[in-house]
Amino acid sequence: MDRTGVRIGVKRGSAYDLFLTRTLTQATVVRGDEVVAAFRAAGLEVAAGIRQPMTAFVDAHPDVRLLEDRSMQIRLAADPYSPSHCPSRISSRPRSSFSSRQACTRRGVTRKYV
């Protein structure tokens, strides 16, 4: 997919937008409010999006196909107990939430966040 002249449609601000913007060197990322709408309206060569809606679109449109390889996978990870996540996690929980408070304290988050 990463070739000169290939245009890939993504939903603006999505994980696919971020991932492809950072990794593609030759293909062009085309952003839109909806992946399928941008793909059809601009006559793009490729669309990148969440598998379930893309599969439904492909099922309804026999002129397109779904790539069944790792191109549809973006490995995402988050550490829910990192110091940057602790304040928001704790503020939405009752004050008696021992596990989050304990985890944040162990990670060095000060008492003002707990």
VOBA-1610 file (N, C-alpha, C; in pm, whole numbers, padded with zeros to 5 digits, always signed):
BEGIN
Met+00081-00120+00000Met+00000+00000+00000Met+00085+00126+00000Asp+00200+00122+00057Asp+00283+00242+00067Asp+00362+00262-00062Arg+00290+00313-00163Arg+00351+00340-00293Arg+00311+00478-00341Thr+00391+00538-00423Thr+00360+00666-00482Thr+00231+00655-00562Gly+00142+00751-00545Gly+00016+00754-00616Gly-00099+00686-00545Val-00071+00613-00438Val-00177+00547-00361Val-00229+00646-00257Arg-00361+00662-00254Arg-00427+00751-00157Arg-00510+00665-00062Ile-00487+00686+00067Ile-00552+00605+00170Ile-00645+00694+00252Gly-00774+00661+00252Gly-00872+00736+00328Gly-00880+00689+00472Val-00884+00784+00564Val-00896+00755+00707Val-00993+00854+00770Lys-01047+00817+00885Lys-01128+00912+00961Lys-01034+01008+01032Arg-01058+01136+01015Arg-00973+01239+01074Arg-00961+01220+01224Gly-00838+01214+01275Gly-00813+01202+01418Gly-00818+01061+01474Ser-00841+00962+01388Ser-00851+00824+01436Ser-00712+00765+01460Ala-00710+00647+01520Ala-00583+00576+01540Ala-00519+00543+01406Tyr-00602+00513+01305Tyr-00550+00483+01172Tyr-00483+00607+01112Asp-00543+00723+01134Asp-00484+00849+01086Asp-00346+00868+01148Leu-00337+00855+01279Leu-00210+00874+01349Leu-00106+00772+01303Phe-00145+00646+01301Phe-00052+00539+01264Phe-00001+00556+01121Leu-00091+00575+01027Leu-00049+00586+00887Leu+00029+00714+00860Thr-00008+00823+00925Thr+00066+00948+00910Thr+00211+00931+00955Arg+00230+00855+01061Arg+00366+00834+01114Arg+00446+00731+01034Thr+00380+00636+00968Thr+00454+00526+00908Thr+00465+00530+00757Leu+00370+00591+00688Leu+00378+00592+00541Leu+00487+00687+00493Thr+00557+00645+00391Thr+00661+00730+00334Thr+00629+00775+00191Gln+00545+00700+00119Gln+00515+00735-00020Gln+00366+00758-00046Ala+00280+00677+00014Ala+00135+00693-00007Ala+00086+00820+00062Thr-00031+00868+00020Thr-00088+00990+00075Thr-00208+00957+00162Val-00214+01014+00282Val-00327+00996+00372Val-00429+01105+00340Val-00553+01064+00313Val-00663+01157+00287Val-00761+01147+00403Arg-00783+01258+00474Arg-00867+01258+00593Arg-01007+01305+00561Gly-01104+01245+00630Gly-01243+01285+00615Gly-01319+01261+00744Asp-01443+01308+00747Asp-01525+01287+00867Asp-01570+01142+00879Glu-01589+01076+00766Glu-01624+00934+00762Glu-01537+00867+00657Val-01482+00752+00690Val-01388+00683+00601Val-01453+00647+00469Val-01566+00581+00474Val-01631+00533+00352Val-01673+00649+00262Ala-01726+00756+00322Ala-01767+00872+00243Ala-01648+00933+00170Ala-01536+00948+00240Ala-01416+01004+00177Ala-01363+00910+00069Phe-01367+00781+00095Phe-01320+00680+00002Phe-01399+00687-00129Arg-01531+00692-00118Arg-01616+00696-00237Arg-01611+00831-00308Ala-01624+00939-00233Ala-01631+01073-00293Ala-01504+01109-00370Ala-01390+01072-00316Ala-01263+01108-00380Ala-01208+00999-00470Gly-01277+00885-00477Gly-01228+00775-00561Gly-01092+00724-00517Leu-01076+00708-00386Leu-00946+00666-00332Leu-00918+00519-00362Glu-00791+00484-00356Glu-00750+00346-00381Glu-00767+00256-00259Val-00753+00312-00139Val-00756+00234-00015Val-00832+00313+00091Ala-00901+00240+00180Ala-00963+00300+00298Ala-00917+00221+00419Ala-00888+00289+00527Ala-00844+00222+00650Ala-00941+00258+00761Gly-00992+00153+00828Gly-01087+00178+00935Gly-01111+00054+01019Ile-01208+00063+01108Ile-01241-00047+01197Ile-01298-00162+01116Arg-01255-00281+01148Arg-01288-00399+01068Arg-01438-00422+01047Gln-01518-00413+01152Gln-01660-00446+01139Gln-01732-00357+01038Pro-01722-00224+01048Pro-01787-00139+00947Pro-01728-00158+00807Met-01598-00182+00800Met-01536-00203+00670Met-01585-00333+00607Thr-01601-00437+00689Thr-01652-00564+00639Thr-01796-00548+00588Ala-01878-00475+00661Ala-02016-00451+00618Ala-02018-00374+00486Phe-01930-00278+00471Phe-01923-00201+00346Phe-01883-00291+00230Val-01782-00374+00251Val-01736-00465+00146Val-01845-00564+00108Asp-01919-00615+00205Asp-02028-00708+00177Asp-02135-00644+00088Ala-02157-00514+00104Ala-02259-00444+00027Ala-02208-00391-00107His-02077-00394-00128His-02017-00339-00250His-01918-00439-00308Pro-01963-00521-00403Pro-01877-00626-00458Pro-01759-00574-00541Asp-01755-00445-00569Asp-01645-00389-00647Asp-01522-00357-00562Val-01531-00377-00430Val-01416-00355-00342Val-01387-00482-00265Arg-01267-00490-00209Arg-01231-00608-00131Arg-01162-00566-00001Leu-01164-00656+00094Leu-01103-00634+00225Leu-00969-00706+00229Leu-00866-00637+00268Leu-00735-00701+00283Leu-00735-00781+00412Glu-00705-00907+00402Glu-00710-00996+00519Glu-00571-01020+00579Asp-00496-00916+00592Asp-00364-00933+00652Asp-00348-00835+00768Arg-00227-00818+00813Arg-00200-00735+00929Arg-00212-00586+00901Ser-00244-00548+00777Ser-00257-00406+00747Ser-00374-00344+00823Met-00468-00426+00871Met-00583-00374+00944Met-00560-00373+01094Gln-00442-00408+01140Gln-00415-00414+01283Gln-00326-00299+01326Ile-00368-00234+01431Ile-00284-00133+01495Ile-00273-00176+01640Arg-00156-00203+01686Arg-00137-00247+01823Arg-00138-00126+01914Leu-00237-00121+02001Leu-00252-00011+02095Leu-00232-00063+02236Ala-00176+00020+02320Ala-00157-00019+02459Ala-00163+00105+02547Ala-00208+00085+02667Ala-00210+00194+02764Ala-00181+00135+02901Asp-00111+00211+02981Asp-00084+00170+03118Asp-00181+00246+03208Pro-00289+00181+03252Pro-00389+00253+03330Pro-00338+00301+03465Tyr-00223+00252+03508Tyr-00170+00294+03637Tyr-00051+00386+03625Ser-00024+00437+03506Ser+00087+00531+03494Ser+00048+00661+03565Pro+00144+00738+03614Pro+00111+00860+03687Pro+00022+00956+03609Ser+00036+00962+03477Ser-00046+01054+03400Ser-00192+01010+03395His-00220+00883+03413His-00358+00835+03410His-00422+00831+03548Cys-00344+00827+03653Cys-00400+00809+03786Cys-00497+00919+03829Pro-00466+01047+03810Pro-00559+01148+03860Pro-00699+01135+03801Ser-00712+01114+03671Ser-00845+01105+03610Ser-00915+00977+03652Arg-00840+00869+03671Arg-00903+00743+03712Arg-00957+00755+03854Ile-00884+00822+03939Ile-00925+00829+04078Ile-01038+00930+04097Ser-01035+01041+04024Ser-01138+01142+04043Ser-01277+01090+04006Ser-01285+00988+03919Ser-01415+00934+03880Ser-01456+00817+03968Arg-01377+00783+04067Arg-01407+00670+04155Arg-01433+00719+04297Pro-01499+00639+04374Pro-01520+00676+04515Pro-01385+00687+04589Arg-01383+00765+04693Arg-01259+00785+04771Arg-01210+00655+04832Ser-01292+00556+04845Ser-01251+00431+04908Ser-01190+00333+04808Ser-01163+00377+04687Ser-01107+00287+04585Ser-00961+00257+04618Phe-00939+00149+04689Phe-00807+00114+04738Phe-00709+00082+04626Ser-00748+00002+04526Ser-00654-00047+04426Ser-00592+00065+04343Ser-00672+00157+04294Ser-00617+00266+04214Ser-00531+00360+04297Arg-00580+00392+04417Arg-00505+00481+04504Arg-00370+00418+04540Gln-00374+00291+04574Gln-00251+00220+04611Gln-00155+00215+04493Ala-00206+00186+04375Ala-00121+00177+04256Ala-00056+00311+04226Cys-00133+00418+04237Cys-00078+00551+04209Cys+00028+00590+04312Thr+00000+00559+04437Thr+00097+00590+04543Thr+00228+00516+04517Arg+00219+00391+04481Arg+00339+00313+04452Arg+00414+00367+04331Arg+00342+00429+04237Arg+00405+00483+04117Arg+00460+00624+04139Gly+00442+00678+04259Gly+00502+00807+04290Gly+00409+00926+04271Val+00281+00903+04250Val+00187+01013+04238Val+00160+01066+04377Thr+00170+01195+04395Thr+00158+01255+04528Thr+00016+01250+04581Arg+00002+01272+04709Arg-00126+01263+04779Arg-00228+01362+04722Lys-00185+01474+04667Lys-00281+01573+04616Lys-00371+01518+04506Tyr-00327+01412+04438Tyr-00410+01352+04333Tyr-00501+01245+04387Val-00475+01198+04506Val-00548+01081+04558Val-00665+01121+04639
//
